[in-house]
Amino acid sequence: MRIILFIFLFLLTFSLALSQFSFQHEKDIKKEYTELYDPALNKLDNMKKLVEYWDGMTIQNGLKINTREHVDLAHNIIAQRFYHGYARYNIRNNWLAFLAGTFIWSDFSGIVIPDDILKYNEALCNQQAIVFGELVKKRGYKVRKVMLKGHFCKEVFYNNSWHFYDADMEPDFSQETPRPGIEDLVSNKNLLYNAYKDKANKALINRIFGKYKTGEINSFPARKMIVFDYVTKALSDWLWVLFLGLAVYFRNVPSRR
């Protein structure tokens, strides 16, 4: 009886592992978009392609590194790459995280590995901020997370100061020179009201920006969760080997009467 159980578990985990090895880009679940999202950028489904695209657009537009224009371009690419939604692992691409998110805590299925987030077209504020932060760090920028009330953004350091970026809600700071940082925004709410006027009302803006906290420079904002994601992905890939070994072991152990 036990050998039958282990054979069943082996076949189940092996089939799930096969589906994970072919982790494909997820299709859009929305048909209409009210954001800057551009489906043509779906091809940017890993960090390598994203960096290459940013570099190519930088050369094409004659931009210099360590400038507002260069970072603004990276931000706009991320804003166009995703629409607002929650990128979660499913049973095909990380079945352990999926089960943990289903039965233990929903955030366990939320994705924080940048390459895996880029397999989706939807992403929450923290997921878009993660990809944006890892992108600009590739070209030597210092970044830090900005934690707000129910919202998550990034600041990038250039021209000797910090500058605020929100790829999820997509505020418009094009009229502000220089681009403000979070300290400038909370001390002058008119900057916020103007930038977010088409995104949120004043009451919501006041609630979101009532308090803020910045993180460590260049630290990954979800260090524990990324370890969880990598571990569950590895186990989802290779747990079938353990069940195979156990099946062989119990097959060869003589039964006791």
C-alpha positions in Angstrom: 0.0 0.0 0.0 2.8 2.4 0.9 4.6 1.8 -2.4 1.4 2.7 -4.3 1.2 5.9 -2.3 4.7 6.9 -3.0 4.3 6.1 -6.7 1.2 8.3 -6.8 3.1 11.2 -5.1 6.1 10.7 -7.4 3.9 10.9 -10.5 2.0 13.9 -9.2 5.1 15.9 -8.3 6.9 14.9 -11.5 4.0 16.1 -13.7 3.9 19.4 -11.8 7.6 19.8 -12.1 7.4 19.3 -15.9 4.9 22.1 -16.2 7.1 24.4 -14.1 10.2 23.8 -16.2 8.2 25.3 -19.1 7.2 28.4 -17.2 5.6 30.5 -20.0 4.5 34.1 -20.2 0.9 34.6 -18.8 -1.7 35.9 -21.2 -3.6 39.2 -20.5 -6.7 38.8 -18.3 -8.0 42.2 -19.2 -9.2 43.4 -22.5 -9.4 47.2 -21.8 -6.7 49.3 -20.2 -7.0 52.6 -18.5 -3.2 52.8 -17.8 -0.1 53.4 -19.8 0.2 49.6 -20.3 1.4 48.6 -23.8 0.9 45.0 -24.8 3.8 45.3 -27.3 6.2 45.2 -24.4 5.1 41.7 -23.3 8.2 40.5 -25.1 10.2 41.9 -22.2 9.7 38.8 -20.0 13.0 38.7 -18.1 15.5 41.2 -16.7 18.1 40.6 -19.4 15.6 41.6 -22.2 14.4 44.5 -20.1 17.9 45.9 -19.6 18.7 45.5 -23.3 15.5 47.3 -24.3 16.3 50.2 -21.9 19.9 50.4 -23.2 18.6 50.4 -26.8 16.1 53.1 -26.1 18.8 55.1 -24.3 21.0 55.1 -27.3 18.2 55.7 -29.7 17.1 58.8 -27.8 20.7 60.0 -27.2 20.4 60.0 -23.4 23.2 60.1 -20.9 23.5 57.9 -17.8 23.0 59.5 -14.4 20.4 61.9 -15.6 16.7 62.4 -15.0 15.9 61.6 -18.6 17.6 58.2 -18.3 15.8 57.2 -15.2 12.5 58.6 -16.4 12.8 56.4 -19.4 13.3 53.3 -17.2 10.2 54.3 -15.2 8.1 54.8 -18.3 9.1 51.4 -19.6 7.9 49.7 -16.4 4.7 51.8 -16.3 4.0 50.6 -19.9 5.1 47.0 -19.2 2.5 46.3 -16.5 -1.1 47.1 -15.6 -2.3 47.1 -12.0 -3.0 43.6 -10.7 -1.5 40.9 -8.5 1.1 38.6 -10.1 0.7 35.3 -8.3 2.2 31.8 -8.7 -0.2 29.2 -9.9 -0.1 25.5 -9.6 1.8 25.2 -12.9 4.8 27.4 -12.1 5.3 27.0 -8.4 2.8 24.6 -6.9 4.2 24.8 -3.3 3.9 28.6 -3.2 0.4 28.2 -4.8 -0.7 25.8 -2.1 0.8 27.9 0.7 -1.0 30.9 -0.6 -4.2 29.0 -0.9 -4.3 27.4 2.5 -1.9 29.3 4.8 -1.4 33.0 3.8 -2.5 34.5 0.5 0.8 36.6 0.2 2.8 33.3 0.0 1.7 33.0 -3.7 2.7 36.6 -4.5 5.8 36.8 -6.7 8.8 38.8 -5.8 11.5 37.3 -8.1 11.9 40.0 -10.8 12.3 37.5 -13.7 9.1 35.7 -12.6 7.2 39.0 -12.2 8.1 39.7 -15.8 6.3 36.5 -16.9 3.1 38.4 -16.1 1.5 41.6 -17.5 -0.2 42.5 -14.2 1.7 43.6 -11.1 1.0 45.4 -7.8 2.8 48.5 -6.7 5.4 46.6 -4.8 6.0 44.2 -7.7 6.4 47.0 -10.2 8.7 48.8 -7.8 10.9 45.7 -7.4 11.4 45.4 -11.1 12.0 49.1 -11.5 14.5 49.1 -8.7 16.4 46.1 -9.9 16.5 47.6 -13.4 18.0 50.9 -12.5 20.5 49.3 -10.2 21.8 47.4 -13.2 23.2 50.7 -14.5 24.7 51.8 -11.2 21.9 53.9 -9.6 21.3 53.9 -5.9 17.7 53.2 -5.0 15.6 52.8 -1.9 12.1 51.8 -1.2 9.4 54.3 0.0 6.7 52.7 2.2 3.5 54.6 2.3 0.0 53.9 3.7 -1.1 50.9 1.6 1.3 51.8 -1.2 4.9 51.1 -2.2 7.2 53.2 -4.4 10.9 53.9 -5.1 13.4 56.7 -4.9 16.4 56.9 -7.2 19.5 59.0 -6.5 21.0 61.2 -9.2 22.1 64.8 -9.5 23.0 64.7 -5.8 19.5 64.1 -4.6 16.7 61.6 -4.3 13.8 61.5 -6.7 10.4 59.8 -6.3 9.0 57.2 -8.8 5.6 55.5 -8.8 5.2 53.2 -11.8 1.9 51.7 -10.5 -0.3 54.8 -10.1 1.7 56.7 -12.8 1.7 60.3 -11.5 2.7 63.1 -13.9 5.8 65.0 -12.7 6.8 66.2 -16.1 6.1 69.9 -15.1 8.2 69.7 -12.0 11.9 70.6 -12.3 13.8 69.0 -10.7 11.7 65.9 -10.2 10.7 65.9 -6.5 11.7 63.4 -3.8 9.3 62.0 -1.2 10.4 64.7 1.3 9.5 67.4 -1.1 6.1 65.8 -1.8 4.9 65.4 1.8 6.0 69.0 2.6 4.1 70.4 -0.3 0.9 68.5 -0.9 0.1 70.7 -4.0 2.8 68.8 -5.8 1.0 65.6 -5.0 -2.4 66.9 -5.9 -1.2 68.1 -9.3 0.7 64.9 -10.1 -2.1 62.5 -9.0 -5.1 64.7 -10.1 -6.2 62.1 -12.7 -5.4 59.1 -10.4 -6.8 59.8 -7.0 -8.8 62.4 -5.0 -7.3 64.5 -2.3 -8.6 62.5 0.5 -7.0 59.3 -0.8 -3.8 61.1 -1.5 -3.7 62.5 2.0 -4.3 59.0 3.4 -1.6 57.4 1.3 1.0 60.1 1.9 0.1 60.8 5.6 3.3 58.9 6.7 6.2 57.5 4.9 9.3 55.5 5.6 12.4 54.9 3.4 14.4 51.7 3.3 18.1 50.9 3.2 20.0 51.9 0.0 20.1 49.2 -2.7 18.6 46.5 -0.3 16.1 44.2 -1.8 12.7 45.1 -0.4 11.4 41.6 0.2 14.4 39.6 1.3 12.5 36.9 3.2 9.9 36.4 0.6 12.5 36.1 -2.2 14.2 33.3 -0.3 10.7 31.6 0.1 10.1 31.9 -3.6 13.5 30.4 -4.6 13.1 27.6 -2.1 9.6 26.7 -3.1 10.5 26.9 -6.8 13.4 24.5 -6.3 11.3 22.1 -4.3 8.5 22.3 -6.8 11.0 21.3 -9.4 12.8 18.5 -7.6 10.6 17.1 -4.9 9.7 14.3 -7.2 13.3 13.0 -6.8 12.8 12.7 -3.1 9.5 10.7 -3.6 11.3 8.5 -6.1 14.1 7.8 -3.7 11.6 7.0 -0.9 9.6 4.7 -3.2 12.8 2.8 -4.1 13.8 2.6 -0.4 10.5 1.3 0.8 10.3 -1.1 -2.1 13.5 -2.7 -1.0 12.9 -2.7 2.7 11.6 -6.2 3.7 8.2 -6.0 5.4 8.0 -7.1 9.0 5.2 -9.4 10.2 
